[in-house]
């Protein structure tokens, strides 16, 4: 490795990181009840009209629109679930059906009026108002979805609304992309696990737990694989045992310190580096590349930096690898509440809070990259241009809210 980092432009680094991501082609079939958050691996086609038959949207009366303004005799009562003779067309002149919500509407009725909108309702007759819109409250067969329509496209992420529609089609098993495998590791002899004793000269390992949790919040399962030792030979051997994973995410050991062996250990295992060093604060040392078929993401060791860069760079890449068509950050338009300064000459990632259409910077943008509580106090990030030196109060800004849904189309994130 060279002894000097070349800091890549942020946008170029973002492009290169996504270029590393080859969408998985492995699929599996899962029960509908276990499909939440999974990525659809092929287009899902409508096999049953929605609605499956003409039905009433209201408890009321079904009649011919040409009979509006008349007093009609009630032919029969139709309940939800009735079929056959119970819903056969049988209206004579000046007749209507009393009908319940969801009940099938006979073919000789074209309009529904709610009970509460009718006049002079008795057990046998009802007066229909004259001001009636033809087809009101009548849900037509297939008006929502017709057989043959594409319900969901390949690459969509299944949410509760998807499951509702899939269940309406009688689908109980769904083909999705197989979950990618992710290894999360930390570096540093000074680290102790939470179940171990930690002296004043040692620190508890919070990064790996933070990243595994962040991944879970974004729909990914990850394996915590331990701490890479601060020794080149041991690091190289440790990494060689991780090549069966689709993605390896590390924190620490990628700066230029004497004990920062991780980058070299990956190179010794065949890593082809896409970049090492980005002109961004915090997170300049970030490194990404590919080791055979494994995507490698090496994040800085400071907790705040690791989490911010994980969200900004890694999460979109993971979604693309998982086969999702949605892997670009969405931005929220907001009004900045409080003026704050940023460093010119590099892209700044600024923590803050999006609340009720406004953005408020965390701690006036004065916090260290190793801090943890600043993350806890924030729900979003703002990304500046290199030439930006400050963001004025009452100015319009774009921010990315943590754990917001990703989008299909790339949008501008810079302020």
QUIJO-V111674 format. One line per field, one symbol per residue. phi: phi as a letter, one per 30 degrees, with the letter a starting at -180 (. if undefined). Layout:
phi = ???
//
This chain:
phi = .dcbdcddeedddddddddddcddcdbacbdedcceidcdcaeccdcbebddadbddbdlbcadedcejcccdddacccejdaiddbdeadcehbbcdbceiddcedccbbbbdedccchdbdcbaccdddbceidiccdeiddbcejdddbcejdcdcddededdddcidcbbdbddddcbccbcbkdddbdedcdbddcbbddceddddddddddcjccbcdcjcdddaddddddedddcddddbcbcbiibdcddcccdedddddcjdcddabjbdbbdkedebbabchccdcbccdddeddddddeddcdedddddddjddcbcddbcdbcddbdbcbddjadcccdabcbhibcbddhhibaddcdcdddddbbabbccddddcacddiddbcbcdeidddbdcdbdccc
//
